[in-house]
Amino acid sequence: MQEDPINEQTGEEEDFPYRTEFKKKSIRSYVIRAGRMTEGQRRAFDNYWGPYGLSLFDGSIDPKEVFGREAPVVLEIGFGMGDSLLEMAKAEQDKDFIGIEVHPPGVGRLINNAGKEELKNLRVYMADAVDVLNDCIADGSLDRFQLYFPDPWHKKKHQKRRIVQPEFVKLLCNKLKPGGLMHMATDWENYAEQMLEVLEAETMLENTAGKGNYAPRPEFRPQTKFERRGERLGHGVWDLLYKKK
Ligand SMILES: C[S@@+](CC[C@H](N)C(=O)[O-])C[C@H]1O[C@@H](n2cnc3c(N)ncnc32)[C@H](O)[C@@H]1O
């Protein structure tokens, strides 16, 4: 089979027109891996990017217009291959879900599965989540935010790349409605401690499990792919569940 030429600088396949969207910044919480997509994932973009894809460069969205109804809005950052987000969107059809992920094969997989199931309550950005939060999501518009098993960047010199930092949590708090939920989980103890420290210090938040405590896994969160991987490696799991005051 003839392979598509790969751009040596970006690692992107040159005849594939769908690109991860981001703005210039010095520290990123991810690296975009040059990975070939399966034929099915590529086809998914042609079939389903239209109904499911949103663009960073279209600016601020009104979820009522996007979903054609008024319903609670859940935002997930870094859905990976998307299986757990798909499961949640199917299980909670009374809510509208927006997923953000930079990894094209995961986006392809999620929209393919959502399209086959004709799911109406899901949209995705293939973009840097911080850029999307800044440019596309209105303050006070989210009912729930979720971040599951973010990249732990365990080497000390890489820890500035961890997405959970005081400034990021403040940005998220501004996007939540009063009473909205902020849910994070990790299988990396040192990152769990960092999350706890940052979330406890944010005055807009209240810990639903009591000050300084991790929470039991809420019913609405299915096991994720990375969680299963962590479990195989003998890692623990820490959930953190806060409410905006
Ligand atoms: C370790 S994986 C976890 C995936 C999934 N949540 C799970 O539990 O299986 C973290 C994911 O976050 C994505 N990611 C990291 N930083 C991001 C950002 N700034 N915007 C969007 N996605 C991001 C990565 O591409 C990666 O797929």
The ligand as an SDF file (V2000), in Angstrom:
LIG
                    3D

 27 29  0  0  0  0  0  0  0  0999 V2000
   -2.3870    9.8610   30.0650 C   0  0  0  0  0  0  0  0  0  0  0  0
   -3.5950   10.2650   28.8740 S   0  0  0  0  0  0  0  0  0  0  0  0
   -5.1160    9.8240   29.6540 C   0  0  0  0  0  0  0  0  0  0  0  0
   -6.2420    9.5990   28.6930 C   0  0  0  0  0  0  0  0  0  0  0  0
   -7.6120    9.2350   29.2790 C   0  0  0  0  0  0  0  0  0  0  0  0
   -8.1590   10.3090   30.0910 N   0  0  0  0  0  0  0  0  0  0  0  0
   -7.5600    7.9630   30.0680 C   0  0  0  0  0  0  0  0  0  0  0  0
   -7.6630    8.0150   31.3110 O   0  0  0  0  0  0  0  0  0  0  0  0
   -7.4250    6.8860   29.4580 O   0  0  0  0  0  0  0  0  0  0  0  0
   -3.6290   12.0440   28.9100 C   0  0  0  0  0  0  0  0  0  0  0  0
   -4.2170   12.6560   27.6460 C   0  0  0  0  0  0  0  0  0  0  0  0
   -4.3050   14.0760   27.7810 O   0  0  0  0  0  0  0  0  0  0  0  0
   -4.0560   14.6640   26.5220 C   0  0  0  0  0  0  0  0  0  0  0  0
   -3.6520   16.0700   26.7640 N   0  0  0  0  0  0  0  0  0  0  0  0
   -2.5930   16.5130   27.4930 C   0  0  0  0  0  0  0  0  0  0  0  0
   -2.5510   17.8400   27.5220 N   0  0  0  0  0  0  0  0  0  0  0  0
   -3.6270   18.2800   26.7920 C   0  0  0  0  0  0  0  0  0  0  0  0
   -4.0950   19.5740   26.4610 C   0  0  0  0  0  0  0  0  0  0  0  0
   -3.4750   20.6830   26.8800 N   0  0  0  0  0  0  0  0  0  0  0  0
   -5.1930   19.6600   25.6850 N   0  0  0  0  0  0  0  0  0  0  0  0
   -5.8370   18.5360   25.2580 C   0  0  0  0  0  0  0  0  0  0  0  0
   -5.4290   17.2750   25.5450 N   0  0  0  0  0  0  0  0  0  0  0  0
   -4.3310   17.1560   26.3160 C   0  0  0  0  0  0  0  0  0  0  0  0
   -2.9730   13.7890   25.9190 C   0  0  0  0  0  0  0  0  0  0  0  0
   -2.9230   13.8730   24.5070 O   0  0  0  0  0  0  0  0  0  0  0  0
   -3.3890   12.3830   26.3950 C   0  0  0  0  0  0  0  0  0  0  0  0
   -4.1990   11.7370   25.4530 O   0  0  0  0  0  0  0  0  0  0  0  0
  1  2  1  0
  2  3  1  0
  2 10  1  0
  3  4  1  0
  4  5  1  0
  5  6  1  0
  5  7  1  0
  7  8  2  0
  7  9  1  0
 10 11  1  0
 11 12  1  0
 11 26  1  0
 12 13  1  0
 13 14  1  0
 13 24  1  0
 14 15  1  0
 14 23  1  0
 15 16  2  0
 16 17  1  0
 17 18  1  0
 17 23  2  0
 18 19  1  0
 18 20  2  0
 20 21  1  0
 21 22  2  0
 22 23  1  0
 24 25  1  0
 24 26  1  0
 26 27  1  0
M  CHG  2   2   1   9  -1
M  END
$$$$
